[in-house]
Amino acid sequence: MPIYEETYRSWHGQLVAVPRTWWVIAKTGVRLLWKKWMIILLMAAFGSLIGHGIYIYFVTRGLEQTGVGQIMSEFRINPGFFEGFIQRHWLMLIIVLLLAGAGIIANDRKFKALTIYFSKPVSFWDYTLGKFCVLGFYGCLVTLVPALLLFLFRVLLATDASYLKQYYWIPFSITGYSLLIILTLGSVLLAISASARGTRSAAILFFGLLYFPDLLRQILSRIPEVGLIALNADLQQVSSLLFELERPFRFSVVWAFVALLLVVILSFFLLRAKVKPTEVVR
């Protein structure tokens, strides 16, 4: 009998994924992106928060105590105010997501880092969720967190609980709309980053996918259904339902939601096809 069969025993067990490995990937990604340029962008987002907060203060405490408040009734702090606040952060959100996520998977594929990831007990879900959490963290700092703080500031300025009783549902709308934006754009960006050859090509593809369909929608404005191909238009249409506002476009809200759902599903399948766990020889 060969000596190696007498001395060594082969292991016939199975590798079990370490729980919360996605958290390690997410935490590391957030820390690596916490750089000067990202801090400046986040400061700009919170600068916008301060400006809107000052506006709320004057409308609530100053104008409403004088006759001027009656003239400026269209500037009331209503659900449309908070929906508009998130919309005004659209371009800033796109820039933050591009800087954070354009190369988040493209660079791993370029430098053969996927082999290192999947040589450890890391599954596809761990890897994908960890990368998505990086985008979600910075996306929430631009949309969800400032909008919720703005609503809290408005509630604290109120002299009674009437405003909170009337608009208690706004935080849920803010949360739902912000998470829907991040889920849709984050999924698309991860799929593009996994498919592109580099950071620059991923950024160009993502930017084109967002703005070219929207340009086509404006050109073919006489055909309302064309707006379904534009992510921004679909998100605005769904937001009008969440914030109980007038529909900005003429196509159905249901079809807008279905279009967003299809985009997320297609992005997942593309991501699944491009990010494959590597078989490691033991």
Secondary structure, DSSP 8 states (H G I E B T S, - for coil): --HHHHH-----------TTHHHHHHHHHHHHH-SHHHHHHHHHHHHHHHHHHHHHHIIIIIGGGSTHHHHTGGG---HHHHHHHHHHTHHHHHHHHHHHHTTTTHHHHHTTHHHHHHTSS--HHHHHHHHHHHHHHHHHHHTHHHHHHHHHHHHHH-SSSHHHHHSTTHHHHHHHHHHHHHHHHHHHHHHHHHHSSSHHHHHHHHHHHHHHHHHHHHHTTTSGGGGGG-HHHHHHHHHHHHTT---SSSS-HHHHHHHHHHHHHHHHHHHHHH--------
